[in-house]
């Protein structure tokens, strides 16, 4: 991860903006001092003598690069006679067929281009991590062996040398990886690597984008671009679109016009060569990359005004939800809106409003007594019913508790044989 956050990978949002992130590197070194810290003292009066390490730096491959289905392993020293190895992990998962090694000088150009591409990725990685300590450029980092990893890897050539190449030379296609939604648009960057292993000077005089969808792409380099033997040059190709694409392949190509001149001396005029690289997309399911981002901003929600409370001008009547007793209670504007449980708010009775205000009805003492006796009887009936409900509920609860206790006792008894 080069010390950088991995969150962009977890959330599927890498964009390759600074370098190619779809590659894995590993380095290992099995050397160690034979004893102590690599020094020994012959006698009490002598100085410490450096006894070196227990094996050589090229005892086995020390760098591994994985890009796509290809895996390359290289020795550290340029002049090491040990074989480099490259495998196609899709076709050869058990790594039985070394595409380099004894086949390195007769391998296809496509295989050599893949090896050169991964070598350039390794050189970029070491350059990024070299730092002030010069871990990959100072020979001291390898116990004084070699001229530093960057120089050794750049000069190592255990497979056949080829002239001008691009990492898209095999199919003349550069695939743009999975896009990432940045909040405003879908973005992806890919890196086109160029190089040569011959004694020549390459000059790229023109870089252009063609096709109906060329406006969706851009490059970060302007011609002319000039490089020499063993150099690695990279051009960032960027894709950006605020909208998803259809499933129809994009119509866009990157066109390079270049010339190759011998470093040995001036010769005849060189005819420019045109290389056309078709640009494709890894997938078109752009909308799936929006996951995890908030939706686009929308209009602010409309807030409904609070309901208007109309003051009560008449005196409502509070009456029980069951029963016949009527309680008349005056209500003013300051009375809380909550009401006692078991009561419902009913409008005042206005049936007799049309009657004369002077007309009154007076009940006889006998009628008042009868009404009160009826109210008391109704109340006793209600209390009796409520008591019956409580008694039934209590009986059911007791029955449930007894049932649970019986189950627990039976379970405990079943476990006793295991402990006795």
Rosetta blueprint (number, residue, H / E / L):
1 X L
2 X L
3 X L
4 X L
5 X L
6 X L
7 X H
8 X H
9 X H
10 X H
11 X L
12 X L
13 X L
14 X L
15 X L
16 X L
17 X L
18 X L
19 X L
20 X L
21 X L
22 X L
23 X L
24 X E
25 X E
26 X E
27 X E
28 X L
29 X L
30 X L
31 X L
32 X L
33 X E
34 X L
35 X L
36 X L
37 X L
38 X L
39 X E
40 X E
41 X E
42 X L
43 X L
44 X L
45 X L
46 X L
47 X L
48 X E
49 X E
50 X E
51 X L
52 X L
53 X E
54 X L
55 X L
56 X L
57 X L
58 X L
59 X L
60 X L
61 X L
62 X L
63 X E
64 X E
65 X E
66 X E
67 X E
68 X L
69 X L
70 X E
71 X E
72 X E
73 X E
74 X E
75 X L
76 X L
77 X L
78 X L
79 X L
80 X L
81 X L
82 X L
83 X L
84 X L
85 X E
86 X E
87 X E
88 X E
89 X L
90 X L
91 X L
92 X L
93 X L
94 X L
95 X L
96 X L
97 X L
98 X L
99 X L
100 X L
101 X H
102 X H
103 X H
104 X L
105 X L
106 X L
107 X L
108 X L
109 X H
110 X H
111 X H
112 X H
113 X H
114 X H
115 X H
116 X H
117 X H
118 X H
119 X H
120 X H
121 X H
122 X H
123 X H
124 X H
125 X H
126 X H
127 X H
128 X H
129 X H
130 X L
131 X L
132 X L
133 X L
134 X L
135 X L
136 X L
137 X L
138 X L
139 X H
140 X H
141 X H
142 X H
143 X L
144 X L
145 X L
146 X L
147 X L
148 X L
149 X H
150 X H
151 X H
152 X H
153 X H
154 X H
155 X H
156 X L
157 X L
158 X L
159 X L
160 X L
161 X L
162 X L
163 X L
164 X L
165 X E
166 X E
167 X L
168 X L
169 X L
170 X L
171 X L
172 X L
173 X E
174 X E
175 X E
176 X E
177 X L
178 X L
179 X L
180 X E
181 X E
182 X L
183 X L
184 X L
185 X L
186 X E
187 X E
188 X E
189 X E
190 X E
191 X E
192 X E
193 X E
194 X E
195 X E
196 X L
197 X L
198 X L
199 X L
200 X E
201 X E
202 X E
203 X E
204 X E
205 X E
206 X E
207 X E
208 X E
209 X E
210 X E
211 X L
212 X L
213 X L
214 X H
215 X H
216 X H
217 X E
218 X E
219 X E
220 X L
221 X L
222 X L
223 X L
224 X L
225 X E
226 X E
227 X E
228 X L
229 X L
230 X L
231 X L
232 X E
233 X E
234 X E
235 X E
236 X E
237 X E
238 X E
239 X E
240 X E
241 X E
242 X L
243 X L
244 X L
245 X L
246 X L
247 X L
248 X L
249 X L
250 X L
251 X L
252 X L
253 X E
254 X E
255 X E
256 X E
257 X E
258 X E
259 X E
260 X E
261 X E
262 X E
263 X L
264 X L
265 X L
266 X L
267 X L
268 X L
269 X L
270 X L
271 X L
272 X L
273 X E
274 X E
275 X E
276 X E
277 X E
278 X E
279 X E
280 X E
281 X E
282 X L
283 X L
284 X L
285 X L
286 X H
287 X H
288 X H
289 X H
290 X H
291 X L
292 X L
293 X L
294 X L
295 X L
296 X L
297 X L
298 X L
299 X L
300 X L
301 X L
302 X L
303 X L
304 X L
305 X L
306 X L
307 X L
308 X L
309 X L
310 X L
311 X L
312 X L
313 X L
314 X L
315 X L
316 X L
317 X E
318 X E
319 X E
320 X E
321 X L
322 X L
323 X L
324 X L
325 X L
326 X E
327 X E
328 X E
329 X L
330 X L
331 X L
332 X L
333 X L
334 X L
335 X L
336 X L
337 X L
338 X L
339 X L
340 X L
341 X L
342 X L
343 X E
344 X E
345 X E
346 X E
347 X L
348 X L
349 X L
350 X L
351 X L
352 X L
353 X L
354 X L
355 X L
356 X L
357 X L
358 X L
359 X L
360 X L
361 X L
362 X L
363 X L
364 X L
365 X H
366 X H
367 X H
368 X H
369 X H
370 X H
371 X H
372 X H
373 X H
374 X H
375 X H
376 X H
377 X H
378 X H
379 X H
380 X H
381 X H
382 X H
383 X H
384 X H
385 X H
386 X H
387 X H
388 X H
389 X H
390 X H
391 X H
392 X H
393 X H
394 X H
395 X H
396 X H
397 X H
398 X H
399 X H
400 X H
401 X H
402 X H
403 X H
404 X H
405 X H
406 X H
407 X H
408 X H
409 X H
410 X H
411 X H
412 X H
413 X H
414 X H
415 X H
416 X H
417 X H
418 X H
419 X H
420 X L
